[in-house]
Amino acid sequence: MASNMEEIIAVPSLSPPPPHLPVATSTLQLPLIGEIFVEGRHKMKMVLTLELFMLLPNLHAIGVSDCKEVEEVIGGQESEHRPTASSSRDTCTNPSTSRRLLRLTLYDLQELESICNWTPIRDFIKVLEIGRRPKQKRISMLDDFPPYLPPSFERVVVDPYEWWEALE
């Protein structure tokens, strides 16, 4: 079994992206992947890089549960986990990614610090299900939205509800 797996999809040719062509504007896409579910992968730190997320135009569901060391669901490869200015601008206007809406299901992620440090990711999220994340005290991508959620959100399911109420 792959219990020590640290990556689910590795695209070494994209790390780092070519300096003359931001990954988000690349013609490379992985259109057949619509769902990613990861369970019990205790060595994994991150599920996807932001660059890889942008190459998955039909991805509509990410589920992660019981992964002890996951710190971030969608992470960046550049400094401070943020995409370059050109790639973030292109991803917001790219029709294949701008219409996509995600269902995120996150349970039993003891070390989770962030869903994604790139704030515009919230515009891709339709349903957010969160449960049993004792260490997380805030959801940084929602900092600009208290007490309301971003318009793309249709539903948020939390377990236990007291955890949601205790967020900073």
C-alpha positions in Angstrom: 0.0 0.0 0.0 1.1 3.6 -0.5 0.9 4.6 3.2 4.1 6.6 2.9 3.0 8.5 -0.2 4.0 12.2 -0.1 2.5 13.2 -3.5 -0.5 12.1 -5.4 0.4 13.8 -8.7 3.9 14.8 -9.5 4.7 16.8 -12.6 8.5 17.4 -12.3 8.7 19.3 -15.6 6.5 22.0 -14.0 8.7 22.6 -11.0 9.7 25.3 -11.4 7.6 26.6 -14.3 9.5 28.0 -17.3 10.4 31.6 -16.7 9.0 32.7 -20.1 5.6 30.9 -19.8 3.5 31.0 -16.7 2.0 27.6 -16.0 -1.5 29.1 -15.8 -1.4 30.1 -19.5 0.2 26.9 -20.6 -1.7 24.7 -23.1 -1.0 21.7 -20.9 -4.2 20.5 -19.1 -5.3 17.3 -17.4 -9.0 17.3 -18.4 -9.9 13.8 -17.3 -9.4 14.4 -13.6 -12.7 15.5 -12.0 -12.3 14.3 -8.4 -9.4 13.8 -6.0 -10.0 11.9 -2.8 -7.1 11.2 -0.4 -7.5 9.3 2.9 -5.0 8.0 5.4 -1.8 9.4 3.7 0.0 10.5 6.9 3.3 11.7 5.2 1.6 14.0 2.7 2.0 17.7 3.5 0.0 19.2 0.6 -2.6 17.7 -1.8 -2.0 19.9 -4.9 0.1 22.8 -5.9 -1.8 25.9 -7.1 -0.1 25.5 -10.5 -1.4 21.9 -10.8 -4.8 22.9 -9.6 -5.0 25.4 -12.5 -4.1 22.6 -15.0 -7.2 20.5 -13.9 -10.1 22.4 -15.6 -12.7 19.7 -14.8 -11.8 19.2 -11.1 -15.0 19.7 -9.2 -14.3 17.8 -5.9 -11.4 17.5 -3.5 -11.8 15.3 -0.4 -9.1 14.8 2.2 -9.5 12.9 5.4 -7.3 11.3 8.1 -4.1 12.7 6.7 -2.0 13.5 9.8 0.6 15.8 8.2 -1.4 17.7 5.6 -0.7 21.4 6.2 -2.3 22.9 3.1 -4.8 21.6 0.6 -3.8 23.7 -2.4 -0.3 25.2 -2.1 1.9 27.4 -4.1 5.4 26.7 -5.3 6.6 30.3 -5.4 7.8 32.2 -2.4 5.4 32.5 0.5 3.0 30.1 -1.2 1.6 32.8 -3.6 1.5 32.6 -7.4 3.3 35.1 -9.5 1.3 38.3 -10.4 1.0 37.2 -14.0 -0.2 33.7 -13.2 -2.9 34.9 -10.7 -4.2 37.5 -13.1 -4.4 34.9 -15.9 -6.1 32.3 -13.8 -8.9 34.7 -12.9 -9.6 35.4 -16.5 -9.0 32.0 -18.0 -12.5 30.7 -19.0 -11.6 27.0 -18.3 -10.8 27.8 -14.6 -13.1 30.8 -13.9 -16.3 28.8 -14.3 -15.2 25.9 -12.1 -16.8 25.4 -8.7 -15.4 23.1 -6.2 -16.7 20.9 -3.4 -14.1 20.7 -0.6 -14.5 18.0 2.0 -11.9 18.1 4.8 -12.0 15.9 7.8 -9.5 14.8 10.5 -6.6 16.9 9.3 -4.7 17.5 12.5 -2.0 19.8 11.1 -4.0 21.7 8.6 -3.0 25.4 8.6 -4.6 26.6 5.4 -6.9 25.5 2.6 -5.0 27.7 0.2 -2.9 30.9 0.9 -4.0 32.3 -2.5 -7.1 34.3 -1.5 -8.9 34.2 -4.9 -9.3 30.4 -4.5 -12.5 31.2 -2.5 -14.2 32.2 -5.7 -13.9 28.6 -6.9 -15.5 27.0 -3.8 -19.2 26.1 -3.9 -19.5 23.7 -1.0 -17.1 23.5 2.0 -17.4 20.6 4.4 -15.1 20.8 7.4 -14.8 18.5 10.4 -12.6 17.6 13.3 -9.7 20.1 12.7 -8.7 21.0 16.3 -5.6 23.1 15.6 -7.0 25.4 13.0 -8.1 28.7 14.6 -9.0 30.7 11.4 -9.6 30.3 7.7 -7.4 33.0 6.2 -9.1 33.0 2.8 -12.3 34.1 4.5 -10.8 37.0 6.4 -12.4 39.7 4.2 -15.8 38.2 4.5 -17.0 38.2 8.1 -19.8 37.7 8.9 -20.9 36.6 5.4 -19.4 34.1 3.1 -18.2 34.8 -0.5 -20.9 34.7 -3.2 -19.7 31.5 -4.8 -20.4 29.5 -1.5 -23.7 27.7 -1.6 -23.2 25.7 1.6 -20.9 25.3 4.5 -21.1 22.1 6.6 -19.1 22.1 9.9 -18.7 19.4 12.5 -18.7 20.3 15.3 -20.5 23.6 14.9 -18.8 25.0 18.1 -15.5 24.8 16.2 -16.9 27.2 13.5 -18.2 29.6 16.2 -14.7 29.6 17.8 -12.9 30.6 14.6 -11.0 34.0 14.9 
